Amino acid sequence: MKIFIDGSAGTTGLRIKDRLMKRSDVELITLSEEQRKDTESRKQALNSAQVAFLCLPDAAAVEAVELVENPDTVIIDTSTAHRTSEGWAYGFPELGADFREKIAKSPRTAVPGCYASGFISMAYPLVKLGIMPADYPVSVHAVSGYSGAGKKAIAVYESDDRPAGFDSPRQYALTQQHKHLPEMQKICGLEYAPAFNPLVCDYFSGMVVSLPLHTRLLAKKYTADDVRKALAEYYAGANFVKVMPDGAPEDGFLSANDLSGTNMMQLFVNGNDDRLILCSRLDNLGKGASGAAVQCLNIMMGIDETTGLL
């Protein structure tokens, strides 16, 4: 399988490249530093590939799709550009057989955003199973490592003379215009966009996305055990999404970086009779980016989806 990674120098592209270079069933098409910045060289590589990963800013990803003239070139886009576009598969196969089948057959797949992956892993099955109404007033809290902020932000976080504010958690998207919100709403079938509260923190990778629920606003009264059981049944047999049977860890703390370097996602359900808190823990560079992209590639190739990911 001939593969080209357009944007292989970025954080996500580098992770995909590292994973694929360890495999003998794929051949990477590579460009020199000068060629990576040349449109004609990129166009030739894109059209020579059987599968092209796009690890680019949104505008550049749109441009790259327009450069593809070969009808046999399959695109896996890790940007935000096509996640809600008609005709594109959404790269979260665990959500259902229909998602998996579309990934396997579609020439165009959009990989979910990292925050969106955590949120959708909880909200999608709750809506689909009728536990959470589609008009629920959803709020989402999330903490992430700084690797998700891009190369420039990583350089600031890792510099010796960084601003003091980078030593603490930094809340952002205060205008409620975060780029993951459209897919969070559309994929889950929500009538209203969630109120989203993300924070980037002083550690490299990993995240926890939290979904608080008031039981009085659900379709009926559900306990934490009820919701945990429903999610466990929904994701039964999934290789990378695991519903934790006992809720929070024994010490009562849920760290965000435990799954760094993996493609795993863990779901936790805790709370009391009045309020529940659901948490999704993942690596923002794994199941939230490069790992999910490689998983989609494996499904397209018709091989074990865990290849190169365990």
WORA-V888167 format. One record per backbone hydrogen bond with DSSP energy under -1.0 kcal/mol. NH is the residue of the N-H (numbers start at 1). CO is the residue of the C=O. Records with the same first field share a line. If there is no record, write none. Layout:
NH=CO / CO
This chain:
3=27
4=51
6=53
10=7
14=10
15=11
16=12
17=13
18=14
19=15
20=16
21=17
23=20
27=1
29=3
36=32
38=35
42=38
43=39
44=40
45=41
46=42
47=43
48=44
49=45
50=2
51=2
52=74
53=4
54=76
55=6
61=57
62=58
63=59
64=60
65=61
66=62
67=63
73=70
74=50
75=107
76=52
77=109
78=54
83=80
85=82
88=85
89=108
91=110
92=90
95=92
96=93
100=96
101=97
102=98
103=99
104=100
105=101
106=102
109=75
110=89
111=77
117=113
118=114
119=115
120=116
121=117
122=119
123=119
124=120
126=122
127=123
128=124
129=125
130=127
131=126
132=126
136=133
138=136
140=195
141=210
142=197
143=208
144=199
145=206
146=203
147=204
148=145
149=146
150=147
154=150
155=151
156=152
157=153
158=154
159=156
166=163
167=164
168=165
170=200
172=198
176=173
181=178
184=180
185=181
186=182
187=183
190=185
191=134
195=138
197=140
199=142
200=170
201=144
203=201
207=282
208=143
209=280
210=141
211=278
213=276
215=274
217=214
218=215
219=131
227=223
228=224
229=225
230=226
231=227
232=228
233=229
234=230
235=231
238=235
242=265
244=267
247=244
252=249
260=257
262=259
265=240
266=281
267=242
268=279
270=277
272=275
276=213
277=270
278=211
279=268
280=209
281=266
282=207
286=283
288=283
289=286
292=286
293=289
294=290
295=291
296=292
297=293
298=294
299=295
300=296
301=297
303=298
307=304
309=306
